[in-house]
């Protein structure tokens, strides 16, 4: 049985109503849910920060644009993350959008309990965050808001600086159906 109720939300743009859904009698099996979400291709990023001279970071595929004015982006992070509390303390982060040549970087930053920064070249962003060498693009952000959502946090950042890699041969690193992918050289549809 699906139970719906209306929640009224007010924003600076308009006032609108959205239904909030509750699936009270349907249990979604976590493995099947993850498999279903795996059919959505996503880009791979590494979220980085630095506090007291210590670089911090983790791999993240739940990165999204939020707003053009002000320029806002978001990412989701597990509540149990060991890295995010330090990023929260710093109050700022860089979104490193990985190129298809950075599979090793993605895997390295996805591991817990290892030296994620071993053999990783980086430089400081204007806000003092680590920019990973070879990234396709980076966005330097200050934490704008944070919202709890199930077993994750939704973190919104206000973009303060950015840079785009302009090499034509550089492609984004994608993740689809449990595997890294890249964009085939067949051109746009």
C-alpha positions in Angstrom: 0.0 0.0 0.0 1.3 3.4 -1.0 0.5 6.3 1.4 0.9 9.8 0.0 0.6 13.1 1.7 1.3 16.6 0.6 4.2 18.6 2.0 4.2 22.3 1.4 7.6 23.8 0.7 8.5 27.4 0.4 11.6 28.5 -1.5 12.8 31.9 -2.7 11.6 31.0 -6.2 8.0 29.9 -5.6 5.7 28.1 -3.2 4.8 24.6 -4.3 3.4 21.3 -3.0 5.1 18.0 -3.6 3.8 14.6 -2.6 5.8 12.6 -0.1 5.5 8.8 -0.6 5.7 6.1 2.0 5.9 2.4 1.0 4.6 0.9 4.2 4.1 -2.7 3.1 6.7 -3.2 0.4 10.3 -4.1 1.4 12.9 -3.3 -1.1 15.8 -5.7 -1.1 19.0 -3.7 -0.8 20.9 -5.8 -3.3 18.1 -5.4 -5.9 17.9 -1.7 -5.2 21.6 -1.2 -5.7 21.4 -3.3 -9.0 18.5 -1.1 -10.2 20.5 2.1 -9.5 23.5 0.6 -11.3 21.6 0.9 -14.5 22.0 4.7 -14.3 25.4 5.8 -15.6 27.2 8.3 -13.4 30.4 10.3 -13.4 33.0 9.6 -10.8 34.4 12.3 -8.6 36.8 12.5 -5.6 35.7 14.9 -2.9 38.8 16.4 -1.2 39.6 18.9 1.6 42.5 19.7 3.9 42.6 20.4 7.5 45.7 21.3 9.6 47.9 20.3 6.6 46.3 16.8 6.3 44.6 16.1 2.9 41.3 14.2 3.1 39.2 12.6 0.4 36.9 9.9 -0.8 35.4 8.6 -4.1 31.9 9.8 -4.8 29.5 9.0 -7.7 26.5 10.9 -6.3 27.5 14.4 -7.5 24.9 16.8 -9.0 24.3 20.4 -10.0 21.7 22.1 -7.8 21.4 25.8 -8.7 22.9 28.3 -11.1 22.2 31.4 -8.9 23.9 31.0 -6.5 26.1 28.3 -8.1 25.4 25.2 -6.0 26.4 21.5 -6.3 25.7 18.5 -4.1 27.0 15.1 -3.2 25.8 12.3 -1.0 28.0 10.7 1.6 27.3 7.8 4.0 26.7 8.9 7.6 29.4 6.4 8.7 32.1 8.1 6.5 35.4 8.6 8.4 36.5 11.3 6.0 33.4 13.6 5.9 33.5 14.8 9.5 36.9 16.3 8.8 35.6 17.9 5.6 32.7 19.3 7.6 35.2 20.7 10.1 37.2 22.4 7.3 33.9 23.9 5.9 35.1 23.5 2.3 35.9 21.0 -0.4 36.9 20.4 -4.0 34.9 18.2 -6.4 37.6 16.5 -8.6 35.8 15.2 -11.7 37.9 12.3 -12.8 39.1 11.5 -16.3 38.9 8.0 -17.8 42.6 7.7 -17.1 42.1 7.9 -13.3 40.6 4.5 -12.5 43.5 3.9 -10.0 42.7 7.2 -8.2 39.0 6.2 -8.0 39.8 2.8 -6.5 42.4 4.2 -4.2 40.1 6.8 -2.7 37.3 4.3 -2.3 39.3 2.2 0.2 39.1 2.6 3.9 42.1 2.4 6.2 44.7 3.0 3.5 46.9 5.9 2.6 44.7 7.4 -0.1 47.2 10.0 -1.0 50.1 7.6 -1.8 51.6 8.5 -5.2 48.9 11.1 -5.8 50.0 14.5 -7.2 48.0 17.4 -6.2 48.1 21.2 -5.7 46.1 23.6 -3.5 42.9 25.2 -4.8 42.2 28.9 -4.2 40.3 27.8 -1.0 43.2 25.5 0.1 41.7 22.2 -1.0 43.6 19.5 -2.8 43.1 19.4 -6.6 44.1 16.0 -7.9 46.5 16.2 -10.9 44.9 15.0 -14.2 41.3 15.6 -13.1 39.0 16.5 -16.0 37.5 19.5 -14.0 37.4 20.8 -10.5 35.0 22.9 -8.5 36.2 24.6 -5.3 33.3 24.9 -2.8 32.3 26.1 0.7 29.7 24.0 2.5 26.4 25.7 2.0 24.0 23.2 3.7 23.7 19.6 4.9 20.6 17.4 5.1 20.2 14.0 6.7 18.5 11.5 4.3 18.3 7.8 5.5 21.8 6.4 5.9 23.4 9.3 4.0 24.0 13.0 4.2 23.2 15.4 1.3 25.9 18.0 1.3 25.4 21.2 -0.7 28.4 23.3 -1.7 28.6 26.8 -3.1 31.1 27.0 -5.9 33.7 29.7 -5.3 36.2 28.8 -8.1 36.5 26.2 -10.9 38.7 25.1 -13.8 38.1 23.0 -16.9 40.6 20.7 -18.6 40.4 21.6 -22.2 42.4 18.7 -23.8 40.1 17.3 -26.5 41.3 13.7 -25.8 40.3 13.8 -22.1 37.1 12.0 -21.4 35.1 11.6 -18.1 35.3 8.4 -16.0 31.9 6.8 -15.8 30.4 4.0 -13.7 27.6 1.8 -15.2 26.3 -1.7 -14.2 29.2 -2.2 -11.7 32.0 -1.3 -14.1 34.0 1.7 -15.1 33.2 3.0 -18.5 34.2 5.8 -20.8 32.5 7.6 -23.7 32.9 5.9 -27.0 34.4 8.0 -29.7 31.3 7.9 -31.9 30.3 11.5 -31.4 27.1 13.0 -30.0 23.7 11.7 -30.7 
